[in-house]
Amino acid sequence: MGNNTPVFFIQDAMKFPDFVHAVKPEPHWAIPQGQSAHDTFWDYVSLQPETLHNVMWAMSDRGIPRSYRTMEGFGIHTFRLINAEGKATFVRFHWKPVAGKASLVWDEAQKLTGRDPDFHRRDLWEAIEAGDYPEFELGLQLIPEENEFAFDFDLLDPTKLIPEALVPVQRVGRMVLNRNPDNFFAENEQAAFHPGHIIPGIDFSNDPLLQGRLFSYTDTQISRLGGPNFHEIPINRPTCPYHNFQA
């Protein structure tokens, strides 16, 4: 799971279907497209106070990033890292753009929407083609599992961020986007991202929304990609000769 804001709108997976319906176009006339600035969404927000944290992030300049190359990424959910001795540490994942964060102002965003709806895609594609490869640093916020209740908020609540002043982000790696896809459908549209696709050493927490996503994302990929063998599609297959942990 990854967003460009550090929190999510809800903390309970049972609310997820209602939230999805709330951000779709208004049902009686299917307007507006591609956004949620309508009464259905605001009615939902008014009835779910937990949404307000992420609403404030979305209404800030974070909601209109200047480029995918200058956008942060957040895992939102708290996962667990398991060491060789079986000891667990809570973790939240971060991507920090090396180019720094930048946003559009409202007037710029309005003009670009009309002139070039593909502005962000085009910007990313052309930068990579020109050799100006976007780079992101992978960071971790680590909290020993025994310190779960040392804070005055729930570490497993995806509507709450963990302040970096309390738990600094430790840089552990980097990702460089050094080529564009050769086949957009095969390499992008068929990709099946799923928080349940983990590797040894990473485990789930009891975050209730994460637990719900473990089901809903599998269900979505089965529907979207035509069946339960979506993990055998080339873009989703392991490139190394190991099990892919799919039953």
C-alpha positions, 0 to 999 in steps of 0.5 A, a space after each residue: 500500500 502506498 499513498 502520497 500522504 502519510 495517513 488514510 481516511 479510515 481505520 476500519 475495513 468495514 467502512 471501506 466499501 462505503 468510502 469507495 462509493 463516497 469518492 465515486 462520481 455522484 450517482 444521479 448524474 456521474 459528475 464530477 469525473 476523476 475527483 470527489 468534490 461533491 456532496 456525497 463525499 462531503 456527507 461521508 466526511 462529515 459523518 466520519 471524523 476520522 477522515 479529517 486528518 487525511 482530508 487536511 493533507 489532501 486539501 494542502 499542497 500535497 494534493 497537487 504534486 508538481 511531478 511524480 518525481 517530487 512526490 513522497 510515498 508512504 506505506 500508511 500501515 504499520 508492518 512488522 520486521 522479524 529478525 533471525 531470532 524471531 524478534 519483531 519490530 514495528 515499521 512504517 515505510 517511506 519513500 523520499 524523493 531525492 529531487 525534493 518535494 514540490 507542488 503546483 499552485 491552484 491556478 497552475 493545476 487548473 490550467 494544466 488539467 485543461 491543456 494536458 490531462 497527461 501532464 504528470 505521465 508525460 513529465 515522468 516519461 520524458 524525464 526518464 527518456 532524457 536520462 534524468 532518472 527519478 530517484 527515491 530513498 527508502 526509509 524506515 521508522 522503527 519501533 520495538 514491539 514492546 514499545 507499542 503502548 509508549 505513545 499517546 496514540 495507536 501505532 496500528 491506526 492508519 489515520 495517525 502518522 508517527 511524528 518523525 520528531 519522535 521516531 526519525 526515518 532511517 534511510 536504508 536504500 534507494 530506487 532509481 527509475 532508469 527505464 520506461 516500460 517497453 509494453 505499457 499494458 504488459 508491464 503497468 496495467 497487468 501489475 498486481 500490487 498487493 500488501 500481502 505480497 511480502 518476503 521473509 522478514 516482513 510480517 503483518 500487524 493487527 492494523 484492522 484496515 491492513 487486515 481488510 486489505 489483505 482480502 480485498 486486494 486479492 479479490 480485486 486482482 482476481 476480478 481485474 486480471 481474470 482469475 486466481 493465477 494473476 501471480 503467474 502473469 510475467 510482470 507479477 512472477 518472481 525473477 528468481 527461482 523461489 516460491 512466490 508465497 501464493 497458494 
